[in-house]
């Protein structure tokens, strides 16, 4: 009953054009994005990256809006876009848990949300894959990776992340979630920390990768 009332007060609409529709992206908007959605699985040394598209054009535009312009609602639209490719979805459903890359608490308070957490929640609701919010935490603030050289980026993520919930992750298949994959140093630092829990495997899901 509560869900029905909420649907009346806050009806589902396309997150891009804002028109009322039964899902979070309408056919017209998805058609515009369709060519950018690659749904690719990439082998990166000892793990796989599941990637929706390249970090360019409309995908880049909507990720930036999602992160920096108080548009957390776009998480539902991205989850809807992910769900459009059934082969991609079946690959993702092999995993036991989604774990979002964490933000430093002060940065999260300033922004009001961690975009990877709200995205994980939306993917959970859409694809029925569980997620753990605080399996890994960011224990200190570091410099923005985009401002650093490749060597500096590696040093910049050392001892920044700390694992929690060791027991629940043991022998589980983990999908580490982030919005953008650039050099992969943040992802790799999180993976190394998560490995301490003796997981079966840790692969990665991102909305966009700078090079595919």
C-alpha positions in Angstrom: 0.0 0.0 0.0 2.8 2.4 0.9 4.6 1.6 -2.3 1.5 2.3 -4.3 0.9 5.7 -2.6 4.6 6.6 -3.2 4.2 5.7 -6.9 1.3 8.1 -7.1 3.1 11.0 -5.4 6.5 10.3 -7.0 5.7 8.5 -10.3 8.4 6.8 -12.3 9.9 9.0 -15.0 12.8 9.0 -17.4 15.9 10.3 -15.6 17.1 12.0 -18.7 14.2 13.8 -20.3 12.0 13.8 -17.1 8.9 12.5 -19.0 6.6 10.2 -17.1 7.3 6.6 -18.1 7.1 3.1 -16.6 10.9 2.7 -16.3 13.7 5.1 -15.5 14.7 5.7 -19.1 12.3 6.1 -21.9 12.8 4.4 -25.3 13.6 7.7 -27.0 16.4 8.6 -24.6 17.8 5.0 -24.6 17.8 5.0 -28.4 20.1 8.2 -28.3 22.4 6.4 -25.8 22.3 2.9 -27.4 25.3 3.3 -29.6 27.4 4.5 -26.6 26.4 1.4 -24.5 29.1 -1.2 -25.3 28.4 -3.7 -22.5 32.0 -5.0 -22.6 33.9 -7.5 -20.4 37.6 -6.7 -20.3 40.4 -8.8 -18.9 42.7 -6.6 -16.8 45.6 -8.9 -15.6 44.0 -11.0 -12.8 40.4 -9.6 -12.9 37.6 -8.7 -15.2 36.1 -5.3 -15.8 32.4 -5.1 -16.8 31.9 -1.7 -18.5 28.8 -0.1 -19.9 30.6 2.3 -22.2 33.4 4.8 -22.9 33.8 7.9 -20.8 32.8 10.3 -23.5 29.8 12.0 -25.1 26.5 11.5 -23.3 27.7 8.9 -20.9 30.3 11.3 -19.6 27.8 14.1 -19.4 25.4 12.1 -17.3 28.1 10.6 -15.0 29.3 14.2 -14.2 25.7 15.3 -13.6 25.2 12.2 -11.4 28.3 12.9 -9.3 28.4 16.7 -9.0 25.0 18.2 -9.7 22.9 16.7 -7.0 21.4 14.2 -9.4 21.4 11.0 -7.3 18.2 10.0 -9.0 20.3 9.1 -12.1 21.4 5.9 -10.3 18.0 4.4 -11.2 18.5 5.4 -14.8 22.0 3.8 -15.0 20.6 0.7 -13.4 17.9 0.6 -16.0 20.5 1.0 -18.8 22.5 -1.9 -17.4 19.4 -4.1 -17.3 18.9 -3.6 -21.1 21.5 -6.2 -22.0 20.4 -9.6 -20.8 23.8 -11.3 -21.6 25.5 -8.6 -19.5 23.0 -9.0 -16.7 23.5 -12.8 -16.6 27.2 -12.3 -16.2 26.7 -9.9 -13.3 24.2 -12.2 -11.5 27.1 -14.7 -11.0 28.3 -12.5 -8.1 27.2 -12.8 -4.4 27.7 -9.1 -3.5 28.2 -5.7 -5.0 30.6 -3.5 -3.0 30.8 0.2 -3.8 34.1 2.0 -3.8 33.8 4.2 -0.7 34.2 8.0 -0.2 35.9 9.7 2.6 33.2 10.6 5.2 33.8 14.4 5.1 33.5 14.4 1.3 30.4 12.3 1.4 28.8 14.7 3.9 29.6 17.7 1.6 28.2 16.1 -1.5 25.3 14.5 0.4 25.7 11.0 -1.0 28.3 8.6 -2.4 27.3 8.0 -6.0 28.6 4.4 -6.0 26.4 3.6 -2.9 23.2 4.9 -4.5 24.1 3.1 -7.7 24.7 -0.2 -5.9 21.3 0.2 -4.2 19.6 0.8 -7.5 21.3 -2.2 -9.2 20.3 -4.3 -6.2 16.7 -3.4 -6.6 16.7 -3.8 -10.4 18.9 -7.0 -10.8 18.4 -8.6 -7.3 22.1 -8.7 -6.5 22.9 -8.0 -2.8 25.3 -5.2 -1.9 27.3 -4.4 1.3 27.6 -0.7 2.0 30.5 -0.7 4.4 32.6 -3.7 3.5 35.4 -1.4 2.8 35.9 2.2 4.1 38.1 5.1 3.2 40.0 6.0 6.3 41.8 9.1 5.2 41.5 11.8 2.5 44.0 11.8 -0.3 44.7 14.1 -3.3 42.5 13.9 -6.3 43.9 11.2 -8.7 43.2 13.4 -11.7 45.7 16.0 -10.5 48.6 13.5 -10.2 51.1 11.8 -12.5 50.9 8.0 -13.0 53.6 7.3 -10.4 52.0 9.7 -7.9 48.6 8.1 -8.3 50.0 4.7 -7.2 51.5 6.2 -4.0 48.3 8.3 -3.4 46.1 5.3 -2.8 48.4 3.4 -0.4 46.9 2.8 3.1 43.7 4.8 2.2 41.2 1.9 2.3 40.4 -0.5 5.1 38.4 -3.7 5.0 35.5 -4.6 7.4 33.2 -7.6 7.5 35.9 -10.1 7.0 33.8 -13.2 7.7 30.9 -12.4 5.4 33.1 -12.0 2.4 35.1 -15.2 2.7 34.7 -17.5 -0.3 32.3 -15.0 -1.9 32.3 -13.6 -5.5 32.5 -9.9 -5.3 31.7 -7.2 -7.8 33.5 -4.0 -6.9 31.5 -1.0 -8.2 32.8 2.4 -9.3 31.6 5.0 -11.8 34.7 5.6 -13.9 37.8 3.4 -14.6 40.9 5.5 -15.5 44.3 4.1 -14.5 42.7 1.6 -12.1 44.8 2.5 -9.1 41.8 3.1 -6.8 40.2 -0.1 -7.9 43.4 -2.1 -7.4 44.0 -0.6 -3.9 40.4 -1.6 -2.9 40.9 -5.1 -4.4 44.1 -5.7 -2.5 42.3 -4.7 0.7 39.3 -7.0 0.0 41.6 -9.9 -0.8 42.4 -10.1 2.9 39.0 -11.6 3.5 39.8 -14.6 1.3 37.1 -13.9 -1.3 36.7 -16.4 -4.2 37.2 -13.6 -6.8 36.8 -9.9 -7.1 35.9 -8.4 -10.4 34.8 -4.8 -11.3 31.7 -3.1 -12.7 32.0 0.5 -13.9 29.7 2.8 -15.8 32.5 4.0 -18.1 36.1 3.4 -18.9 38.4 6.1 -20.4 39.8 3.6 -23.0 38.1 0.5 -24.3 
